[in-house]
Amino acid sequence: MPSTPDPQSSSDRASSFSTGADVYARVRPTYPAEAVDWMVPRDAVRVLDLAAGTGLLTGRLVDRGLDVVAVDASRPMLDELTTTLPDVVTHVGTAEEIPLPDAAVDAVVVGQAWHWFDPPRAAAEIARVLRPGGTLAVVWNDRDERIDWVRRFGEILHRGDELHPVSEQGGNTPAVGDPFGELEVAEFRWMHHLATADLRALAGSRSYLLTLPATEREQLLQEVDDLVVTHPDLAGTSEIAMPYITTAYRARRR
Ligand SMILES: C[S@@+](CC[C@H](N)C(=O)[O-])C[C@H]1O[C@@H](n2cnc3c(N)ncnc32)[C@H](O)[C@@H]1O
């Protein structure tokens, strides 16, 4: 990330996550088991977690006994992955130039990252590293903003964000095209439990806040603190359940 990042620049935002990889790993949600079951075919053996970050999705794959390789553009994010998943092979690389040979894996999964890719180039590269008949699955966690305090939290997080305004959250359908077949979609609702005090860190782990100038970032974080002490559903609590809607897409490579 440049020393003075532009919060409205997609490339500056995509490369912002290295700052505070340990916090990211601690407060960001993982993915529900039902979603991972749906994303990865039963007969898959070797799986690529593309844009694996700190390994929040990678860990769910390792739990299933899969042979996982993790690729991410950020070395600090992969270093954090290695602290919890030391046996997973990692490579610094991008979705647009995946450092794997042709037909190397049975499945490719992408958690919370497709929106940072150049879709035509990424789709072509994923098709190259997948064996024929292999599966691509793309997944996002979105906060369920039908709950009042969650909606207010989201409004603070996206104030002034022209790249991913709050109105566009959850509107991601990956355009994968040929040689992928029909794109299927499934939705999973679940709760992520975290310390109420960590809502500040969760907000601060977002690319928009990571790239804002320090004074503007602190203003938004102060608003999160104010929400925590004033909202009746949050005030006085030590732990909260953040409702998430996980939306997963999958398509088979012909
Ligand atoms: C929001 S994090 C998601 C990490 C992880 N998949 C998860 O679910 O927690 C986005 C990740 O995408 C990575 N990234 C951004 N652009 C990328 C690209 N073009 N190719 C590979 N990784 C990329 C970032 O370094 C970051 O680790």
The ligand as an ORCA input file, in Angstrom:
! r2SCAN-3c Opt
* xyz 0 1
  C     -10.998     -9.156      2.770
  S      -9.525    -10.122      2.659
  C     -10.204    -11.789      2.614
  C      -9.239    -12.819      3.131
  C      -9.785    -14.223      3.338
  N     -10.138    -14.863      2.088
  C     -10.973    -14.213      4.285
  O     -12.044    -14.700      3.910
  O     -10.836    -13.713      5.403
  C      -9.037     -9.863      0.984
  C      -7.709    -10.501      0.638
  O      -7.545    -10.435     -0.769
  C      -6.174    -10.221     -1.041
  N      -6.120     -9.709     -2.428
  C      -6.547     -8.518     -2.877
  N      -6.420     -8.458     -4.211
  C      -5.897     -9.659     -4.623
  C      -5.558    -10.222     -5.890
  N      -5.747     -9.545     -7.028
  N      -5.061    -11.485     -5.917
  C      -4.872    -12.188     -4.780
  N      -5.170    -11.697     -3.545
  C      -5.695    -10.454     -3.469
  C      -5.712     -9.271      0.041
  O      -4.313     -9.302      0.226
  C      -6.495     -9.817      1.251
  O      -5.729    -10.771      1.958
*
